């Protein structure tokens, strides 16, 4: 445990960012790749409404996944700060308290979503048989949200300890479970979308178990929750978790806007969007993993009062983002034809795949900048900055840009508008993060936060 702390506080920031991101991305890749294969299997069934239903359901499931990510950010930030300050007992206590709150809140949130599934499906534009299929898929997957929360939070705790390998393995195990069950349930038993949904539930349970066991065996275990300390930790948990969840909700909200805008161009356009939605995280799994990987490094150095290394880590993460985006974009461009053929994409669906594998892939750099900046805000005492940036991107920028793109270029213009919204607020987040790290808008040390955990300290209301 001490070694995990020390390696974040010394050595090359670029090396730490690279190792943590690559190991985290392998685990994410396992999960994203299974979703990608799901879409291939469903496309092989030859029914456009099935692929469209996955697109609609995915937009809603994005909300539940974002809730889990927000909770994981909160517990990861608190545990990382405690470890950076050398207080391992507090880190263990915050781990179990965070997991307890995560399960409770996860059950409540899952119930609220499940009751309102028909409403949500209607709101994003699904109709007829496609809506019915999307609702059936969601009714199976949504109740498993508490397992996903535990899985995400367990991975966040492991990464806070510097144990990226075991965090990676938990998601690989879950991906393996899904990959084995998918063809059996979808084709072997002829369950179609129901089979894909059941495989996803089994995978979430597997990831949760695989993430918690290493904490119990290798990182001091989880003490029995104590009521008074748990209530004490609720304040810091909500202080980071609430804005982090709001921040994460912005992305599926924006995706819902894109989905509804794309729905006017028919099931083929929605299916094309769904293909891109599965292709994007597989292609850029390293970038999606980056924010979760760089957060603990920033958090521990901030907790140790080492502002210089915080800035070095941030700059290293941006350099890493640029290199990865350039390499992956080149590969996508070369393989755009075979990728479209893999999904038997034709017409507007093929156009959307080609568009993503061209200029839009390069513009994903600005999403990476936003991810890194948000990780910095969450671990430097400004979680609401992340909220403002994500919601700004997905409302202030995305709504007019998607509308304008749709009006000018049709279905491809919807995706262009979405990408340009990322450019605008990725740039804004970059400059704001620099301002925070130079002390013009950020807390200067982590000591005050850890001693008091008060909202005023975290939001820097006292200038």
TORVOGU-972437 format. One record per residue (C-alpha): residue in one letter; x, y, z; residue number from 1. Coordinates in steps of 0.1 Angstrom, whole numbers, always signed. Layout:
<dolums>
DOLUM  fike      x      y      z  sese
DOLUM     A      X      Y      Z   NUM
...
</dolums>
This chain:
<dolums>
DOLUM  fike      x      y      z  sese
DOLUM     X     +0     +0     +0     1
DOLUM     X    +28    +24     +9     2
DOLUM     X    +45    +15    -24     3
DOLUM     X    +13    +24    -43     4
DOLUM     X    +13    +58    -26     5
DOLUM     X    +50    +64    -32     6
DOLUM     X    +49    +57    -69     7
DOLUM     X    +24    +85    -75     8
DOLUM     X    +44   +110    -55     9
DOLUM     X    +77   +104    -74    10
DOLUM     X    +90    +94   -108    11
DOLUM     X    +77   +104   -142    12
DOLUM     X    +41   +117   -144    13
DOLUM     X    +38   +106   -181    14
DOLUM     X    +49    +71   -171    15
DOLUM     X    +23    +69   -144    16
DOLUM     X     -4    +83   -167    17
DOLUM     X     +5    +59   -194    18
DOLUM     X     +6    +28   -172    19
DOLUM     X    -26    +36   -153    20
DOLUM     X    -45    +45   -185    21
DOLUM     X    -34    +15   -205    22
DOLUM     X    -41    -10   -177    23
DOLUM     X    -75     +6   -170    24
DOLUM     X    -83     +7   -207    25
DOLUM     X    -77    -30   -211    26
DOLUM     X   -105    -37   -186    27
DOLUM     X   -128    -11   -202    28
DOLUM     X   -120    -25   -236    29
DOLUM     X   -132    -59   -224    30
DOLUM     X   -166    -45   -215    31
DOLUM     X   -169    -22   -245    32
DOLUM     X   -158    -49   -269    33
DOLUM     X   -186    -72   -257    34
DOLUM     X   -211    -44   -264    35
DOLUM     X   -194    -40   -298    36
DOLUM     X   -198    -77   -304    37
DOLUM     X   -234    -75   -292    38
DOLUM     X   -242    -50   -319    39
DOLUM     X   -225    -73   -345    40
DOLUM     X   -247   -102   -333    41
DOLUM     X   -278    -81   -334    42
DOLUM     X   -270    -68   -368    43
DOLUM     X   -266   -104   -380    44
DOLUM     X   -302   -110   -371    45
DOLUM     X   -311    -87   -400    46
DOLUM     X   -338    -67   -382    47
DOLUM     X   -332    -29   -382    48
DOLUM     X   -357    -24   -354    49
DOLUM     X   -335    -45   -331    50
DOLUM     X   -304    -24   -337    51
DOLUM     X   -324     +7   -333    52
DOLUM     X   -339     -6   -300    53
DOLUM     X   -303    -11   -287    54
DOLUM     X   -295    +25   -297    55
DOLUM     X   -325    +39   -278    56
DOLUM     X   -320    +16   -248    57
DOLUM     X   -283    +25   -247    58
DOLUM     X   -291    +62   -244    59
DOLUM     X   -312    +55   -213    60
DOLUM     X   -287    +30   -198    61
DOLUM     X   -261    +57   -202    62
DOLUM     X   -279    +76   -174    63
DOLUM     X   -276    +47   -150    64
DOLUM     X   -239    +40   -159    65
DOLUM     X   -232    +77   -154    66
DOLUM     X   -247    +75   -119    67
DOLUM     X   -223    +46   -111    68
DOLUM     X   -193    +66   -125    69
DOLUM     X   -202    +96   -104    70
DOLUM     X   -203    +75    -72    71
DOLUM     X   -170    +59    -82    72
DOLUM     X   -154    +93    -87    73
DOLUM     X   -165   +104    -53    74
DOLUM     X   -152    +74    -34    75
DOLUM     X   -120    +73    -55    76
DOLUM     X   -112   +109    -48    77
DOLUM     X   -118   +106    -10    78
DOLUM     X    -98    +74     -7    79
DOLUM     X    -69    +88    -28    80
DOLUM     X    -67   +119     -7    81
DOLUM     X    -67    +99    +25    82
DOLUM     X    -39    +77    +11    83
DOLUM     X    -20   +107     -1    84
DOLUM     X    -22   +121    +34    85
DOLUM     X     -9    +88    +49    86
DOLUM     X    -42    +79    +67    87
DOLUM     X    -49    +43    +56    88
DOLUM     X    -75    +38    +84    89
DOLUM     X    -95    +67    +70    90
DOLUM     X    -91    +53    +35    91
DOLUM     X   -105    +19    +46    92
DOLUM     X   -134    +36    +64    93
DOLUM     X   -143    +58    +35    94
DOLUM     X   -142    +28    +12    95
DOLUM     X   -168     +9    +31    96
DOLUM     X   -189    +39    +38    97
DOLUM     X   -189    +49     +1    98
DOLUM     X   -199    +13    -10    99
DOLUM     X   -227    +13    +16   100
DOLUM     X   -241    +46     +3   101
DOLUM     X   -236    +34    -33   102
DOLUM     X   -258     +4    -28   103
DOLUM     X   -285    +23    -10   104
DOLUM     X   -286    +51    -36   105
DOLUM     X   -283    +26    -64   106
DOLUM     X   -314     +7    -54   107
DOLUM     X   -334    +39    -51   108
DOLUM     X   -322    +53    -84   109
DOLUM     X   -328    +19   -102   110
DOLUM     X   -364    +18    -89   111
DOLUM     X   -371    +53   -101   112
DOLUM     X   -357    +46   -136   113
DOLUM     X   -375    +12   -139   114
DOLUM     X   -409    +27   -131   115
DOLUM     X   -404    +54   -157   116
DOLUM     X   -390    +33   -185   117
DOLUM     X   -419    +37   -209   118
DOLUM     X   -418    +75   -204   119
DOLUM     X   -380    +77   -210   120
DOLUM     X   -383    +55   -242   121
DOLUM     X   -410    +78   -255   122
DOLUM     X   -391   +109   -247   123
DOLUM     X   -361    +99   -269   124
DOLUM     X   -383    +93   -299   125
DOLUM     X   -388    +55   -300   126
DOLUM     X   -421    +43   -314   127
DOLUM     X   -440    +11   -321   128
DOLUM     X   -422    -23   -321   129
DOLUM     X   -388     -6   -316   130
DOLUM     X   -401    +11   -284   131
DOLUM     X   -415    -22   -271   132
DOLUM     X   -382    -40   -277   133
DOLUM     X   -362    -12   -260   134
DOLUM     X   -385    -13   -230   135
DOLUM     X   -382    -51   -226   136
DOLUM     X   -344    -48   -227   137
DOLUM     X   -343    -20   -201   138
DOLUM     X   -367    -38   -178   139
DOLUM     X   -342    -66   -174   140
DOLUM     X   -309    -46   -172   141
DOLUM     X   -320    -16   -150   142
DOLUM     X   -326    -36   -118   143
DOLUM     X   -289    -47   -119   144
DOLUM     X   -278    -11   -113   145
DOLUM     X   -267    -17    -76   146
DOLUM     X   -242    -43    -89   147
DOLUM     X   -228    -19   -114   148
DOLUM     X   -224     +7    -87   149
DOLUM     X   -204    -17    -65   150
DOLUM     X   -184    -27    -96   151
DOLUM     X   -175     +9   -105   152
DOLUM     X   -168    +20    -69   153
DOLUM     X   -147    -11    -63   154
DOLUM     X   -126     -3    -93   155
DOLUM     X   -123    +33    -82   156
DOLUM     X   -110    +22    -48   157
DOLUM     X    -85     -2    -63   158
DOLUM     X    -72    +26    -86   159
DOLUM     X    -69    +49    -56   160
DOLUM     X    -46    +23    -41   161
DOLUM     X    -26    +23    -73   162
DOLUM     X    -38    -12    -80   163
DOLUM     X    -48     -7   -117   164
DOLUM     X    -41    -43   -126   165
DOLUM     X    -67    -58   -103   166
DOLUM     X    -92    -31   -113   167
DOLUM     X    -85    -41   -149   168
DOLUM     X    -89    -78   -142   169
DOLUM     X   -124    -72   -126   170
DOLUM     X   -137    -58   -159   171
DOLUM     X   -119    -84   -180   172
DOLUM     X   -137   -111   -160   173
DOLUM     X   -170    -94   -165   174
DOLUM     X   -164    -90   -202   175
DOLUM     X   -155   -127   -204   176
DOLUM     X   -187   -137   -187   177
DOLUM     X   -207   -115   -212   178
DOLUM     X   -188   -128   -242   179
DOLUM     X   -195   -164   -233   180
DOLUM     X   -232   -159   -225   181
DOLUM     X   -240   -136   -255   182
DOLUM     X   -239   -162   -283   183
DOLUM     X   -255   -189   -261   184
DOLUM     X   -284   -167   -251   185
DOLUM     X   -288   -147   -283   186
DOLUM     X   -284   -175   -308   187
DOLUM     X   -283   -208   -289   188
DOLUM     X   -316   -201   -270   189
DOLUM     X   -330   -177   -296   190
DOLUM     X   -336   -150   -270   191
DOLUM     X   -324   -121   -292   192
DOLUM     X   -324    -88   -271   193
DOLUM     X   -335   -106   -240   194
DOLUM     X   -305   -128   -242   195
DOLUM     X   -282    -98   -246   196
DOLUM     X   -298    -82   -216   197
DOLUM     X   -294   -113   -194   198
DOLUM     X   -258   -116   -203   199
DOLUM     X   -252    -80   -193   200
DOLUM     X   -268    -86   -159   201
DOLUM     X   -245   -116   -153   202
DOLUM     X   -215    -95   -163   203
DOLUM     X   -223    -67   -139   204
DOLUM     X   -225    -92   -110   205
DOLUM     X   -192   -108   -120   206
DOLUM     X   -174    -74   -121   207
DOLUM     X   -188    -64    -87   208
DOLUM     X   -175    -96    -71   209
DOLUM     X   -141    -94    -89   210
DOLUM     X   -137    -58    -78   211
DOLUM     X   -145    -63    -41   212
DOLUM     X   -125    -95    -35   213
DOLUM     X    -90    -78    -40   214
DOLUM     X   -100    -50    -16   215
DOLUM     X   -107    -76    +10   216
DOLUM     X    -76    -96     +4   217
DOLUM     X    -49    -71     -5   218
DOLUM     X    -59    -36     +7   219
DOLUM     X    -67    -40    +44   220
DOLUM     X   -103    -52    +39   221
DOLUM     X   -135    -34    +46   222
DOLUM     X   -142    -26    +83   223
DOLUM     X   -177    -28    +97   224
DOLUM     X   -196     +4    +89   225
DOLUM     X   -200    +26   +119   226
DOLUM     X   -231    +49   +119   227
DOLUM     X   -216    +81   +133   228
DOLUM     X   -184    +81   +111   229
DOLUM     X   -205    +70    +81   230
DOLUM     X   -228   +100    +86   231
DOLUM     X   -197   +122    +89   232
DOLUM     X   -184   +109    +56   233
DOLUM     X   -218   +115    +39   234
DOLUM     X   -210   +152    +36   235
DOLUM     X   -177   +149    +17   236
DOLUM     X   -192   +120     -3   237
DOLUM     X   -222   +140    -14   238
DOLUM     X   -200   +171    -19   239
DOLUM     X   -180   +153    -45   240
DOLUM     X   -206   +127    -56   241
DOLUM     X   -235   +149    -63   242
DOLUM     X   -217   +173    -87   243
DOLUM     X   -199   +143   -101   244
DOLUM     X   -232   +125   -109   245
DOLUM     X   -246   +157   -123   246
DOLUM     X   -215   +160   -144   247
DOLUM     X   -219   +125   -157   248
DOLUM     X   -256   +129   -164   249
DOLUM     X   -248   +157   -188   250
DOLUM     X   -233   +132   -213   251
DOLUM     X   -264   +109   -216   252
DOLUM     X   -286   +140   -216   253
DOLUM     X   -267   +152   -247   254
DOLUM     X   -268   +117   -262   255
DOLUM     X   -306   +117   -257   256
DOLUM     X   -307   +150   -276   257
DOLUM     X   -287   +135   -304   258
DOLUM     X   -308   +103   -304   259
DOLUM     X   -341   +122   -307   260
DOLUM     X   -326   +144   -334   261
DOLUM     X   -315   +114   -353   262
DOLUM     X   -348    +96   -349   263
DOLUM     X   -364   +119   -375   264
DOLUM     X   -342   +103   -402   265
DOLUM     X   -356    +68   -395   266
DOLUM     X   -344    +35   -380   267
DOLUM     X   -314    +32   -404   268
DOLUM     X   -300    +65   -390   269
DOLUM     X   -306    +55   -354   270
DOLUM     X   -290    +21   -362   271
DOLUM     X   -260    +39   -376   272
DOLUM     X   -258    +61   -346   273
DOLUM     X   -259    +30   -324   274
DOLUM     X   -230    +14   -343   275
DOLUM     X   -210    +45   -338   276
DOLUM     X   -220    +45   -302   277
DOLUM     X   -205    +11   -298   278
DOLUM     X   -175    +18   -320   279
DOLUM     X   -164    +50   -302   280
DOLUM     X   -157    +35   -267   281
DOLUM     X   -139     +5   -282   282
DOLUM     X   -117    +28   -303   283
DOLUM     X   -110    +53   -275   284
DOLUM     X   -111    +30   -245   285
DOLUM     X    -77    +44   -234   286
DOLUM     X    -91    +79   -234   287
DOLUM     X   -123    +69   -215   288
DOLUM     X   -100    +52   -190   289
DOLUM     X    -78    +83   -187   290
DOLUM     X   -100   +104   -164   291
DOLUM     X   -103    +75   -139   292
DOLUM     X    -66    +67   -141   293
DOLUM     X    -53   +103   -138   294
DOLUM     X    -77   +113   -110   295
DOLUM     X    -59    +92    -83   296
DOLUM     X    -25   +105    -94   297
DOLUM     X    -37   +141    -91   298
DOLUM     X    -55   +134    -59   299
DOLUM     X    -26   +119    -41   300
DOLUM     X     -2   +146    -51   301
DOLUM     X    -28   +172    -42   302
DOLUM     X    -32   +155     -8   303
DOLUM     X     +5   +156     -3   304
DOLUM     X     +6   +193    -12   305
DOLUM     X    +27   +188    -44   306
DOLUM     X    +12   +213    -68   307
DOLUM     X    +41   +211    -93   308
DOLUM     X    +35   +174    -99   309
DOLUM     X     -2   +181   -102   310
DOLUM     X     +5   +204   -131   311
DOLUM     X    +30   +179   -146   312
DOLUM     X     +5   +151   -144   313
DOLUM     X    -22   +172   -161   314
DOLUM     X     +2   +182   -190   315
DOLUM     X    +14   +146   -194   316
DOLUM     X    -23   +134   -196   317
DOLUM     X    -29   +159   -224   318
DOLUM     X     +2   +148   -243   319
DOLUM     X     -9   +112   -239   320
DOLUM     X    -44   +121   -252   321
DOLUM     X    -30   +137   -284   322
DOLUM     X     -8   +108   -293   323
DOLUM     X    -35    +82   -287   324
DOLUM     X    -61   +101   -307   325
DOLUM     X    -38   +106   -337   326
DOLUM     X    -29    +69   -338   327
DOLUM     X    -64    +56   -334   328
DOLUM     X    -79    +81   -359   329
DOLUM     X    -54    +70   -385   330
DOLUM     X    -63    +33   -380   331
DOLUM     X   -101    +40   -381   332
DOLUM     X    -97    +60   -414   333
DOLUM     X    -78    +31   -430   334
DOLUM     X   -103     +5   -418   335
DOLUM     X   -135    +25   -423   336
DOLUM     X   -147     +3   -452   337
DOLUM     X   -143    -31   -434   338
DOLUM     X   -158    -17   -403   339
DOLUM     X   -190     -6   -421   340
DOLUM     X   -191    -40   -439   341
DOLUM     X   -188    -58   -405   342
DOLUM     X   -222    -43   -395   343
DOLUM     X   -236    -47   -431   344
DOLUM     X   -242     -9   -428   345
DOLUM     X   -257     +7   -459   346
DOLUM     X   -272    +40   -469   347
DOLUM     X   -272    +67   -441   348
DOLUM     X   -259    +42   -415   349
DOLUM     X   -228    +36   -436   350
DOLUM     X   -224    +74   -441   351
DOLUM     X   -224    +79   -403   352
DOLUM     X   -198    +52   -398   353
DOLUM     X   -175    +68   -424   354
DOLUM     X   -180   +102   -409   355
DOLUM     X   -169    +90   -375   356
DOLUM     X   -139    +72   -389   357
DOLUM     X   -128   +104   -405   358
DOLUM     X   -127   +139   -391   359
DOLUM     X   -149   +133   -361   360
DOLUM     X   -124   +108   -347   361
DOLUM     X    -97   +135   -346   362
DOLUM     X   -120   +159   -329   363
DOLUM     X   -124   +134   -301   364
DOLUM     X    -92   +150   -288   365
DOLUM     X   -112   +178   -272   366
DOLUM     X   -134   +152   -254   367
DOLUM     X   -102   +138   -240   368
DOLUM     X    -92   +173   -228   369
DOLUM     X   -126   +176   -211   370
DOLUM     X   -121   +142   -194   371
DOLUM     X    -87   +152   -181   372
DOLUM     X    -98   +186   -169   373
DOLUM     X   -128   +171   -152   374
DOLUM     X   -106   +146   -133   375
DOLUM     X    -85   +176   -122   376
DOLUM     X   -115   +196   -110   377
DOLUM     X   -129   +166    -91   378
DOLUM     X    -96   +160    -73   379
DOLUM     X    -86   +197    -68   380
DOLUM     X   -117   +208    -48   381
DOLUM     X   -138   +220    -77   382
DOLUM     X   -162   +193    -87   383
DOLUM     X   -189   +217    -98   384
DOLUM     X   -165   +230   -125   385
DOLUM     X   -169   +196   -140   386
DOLUM     X   -206   +199   -138   387
DOLUM     X   -206   +233   -155   388
DOLUM     X   -183   +221   -183   389
DOLUM     X   -202   +189   -191   390
DOLUM     X   -237   +205   -190   391
DOLUM     X   -224   +235   -210   392
DOLUM     X   -212   +211   -236   393
DOLUM     X   -244   +191   -237   394
DOLUM     X   -268   +220   -236   395
DOLUM     X   -255   +255   -243   396
DOLUM     X   -233   +242   -272   397
DOLUM     X   -249   +210   -283   398
DOLUM     X   -285   +220   -287   399
DOLUM     X   -279   +248   -312   400
DOLUM     X   -250   +231   -329   401
DOLUM     X   -270   +198   -334   402
DOLUM     X   -300   +217   -346   403
DOLUM     X   -279   +237   -371   404
DOLUM     X   -260   +207   -383   405
DOLUM     X   -293   +188   -388   406
DOLUM     X   -308   +217   -407   407
DOLUM     X   -278   +220   -430   408
DOLUM     X   -266   +184   -435   409
DOLUM     X   -293   +161   -422   410
DOLUM     X   -283   +130   -402   411
DOLUM     X   -245   +135   -406   412
DOLUM     X   -249   +171   -394   413
DOLUM     X   -264   +158   -361   414
DOLUM     X   -231   +141   -354   415
DOLUM     X   -210   +170   -366   416
DOLUM     X   -229   +193   -342   417
DOLUM     X   -222   +169   -313   418
DOLUM     X   -185   +169   -321   419
DOLUM     X   -182   +207   -324   420
DOLUM     X   -199   +210   -290   421
DOLUM     X   -170   +190   -276   422
DOLUM     X   -145   +213   -293   423
DOLUM     X   -160   +244   -277   424
DOLUM     X   -162   +232   -241   425
DOLUM     X   -130   +211   -243   426
DOLUM     X   -112   +243   -250   427
DOLUM     X   -130   +262   -222   428
DOLUM     X   -122   +234   -197   429
DOLUM     X    -86   +234   -207   430
DOLUM     X    -81   +271   -198   431
DOLUM     X   -102   +268   -167   432
DOLUM     X    -81   +239   -155   433
DOLUM     X    -49   +259   -160   434
DOLUM     X    -64   +287   -140   435
DOLUM     X    -73   +264   -111   436
DOLUM     X    -38   +248   -111   437
DOLUM     X    -20   +282   -110   438
DOLUM     X    -40   +290    -79   439
DOLUM     X    -63   +317    -94   440
DOLUM     X    -94   +295    -90   441
DOLUM     X    -83   +265    -70   442
DOLUM     X    -76   +253    -35   443
DOLUM     X    -40   +253    -27   444
DOLUM     X    -36   +222     -5   445
DOLUM     X    -56   +191     +3   446
DOLUM     X    -52   +194    +41   447
DOLUM     X    -82   +217    +48   448
DOLUM     X   -105   +195    +27   449
DOLUM     X    -95   +164    +45   450
DOLUM     X    -98   +179    +79   451
DOLUM     X   -131   +196    +75   452
DOLUM     X   -147   +182    +43   453
DOLUM     X   -170   +212    +41   454
DOLUM     X   -188   +225    +11   455
DOLUM     X   -174   +259    +15   456
DOLUM     X   -138   +246    +13   457
DOLUM     X   -146   +224    -17   458
DOLUM     X   -163   +251    -37   459
DOLUM     X   -137   +277    -27   460
DOLUM     X   -164   +302    -18   461
DOLUM     X   -140   +318     +5   462
DOLUM     X   -116   +337    -18   463
</dolums>
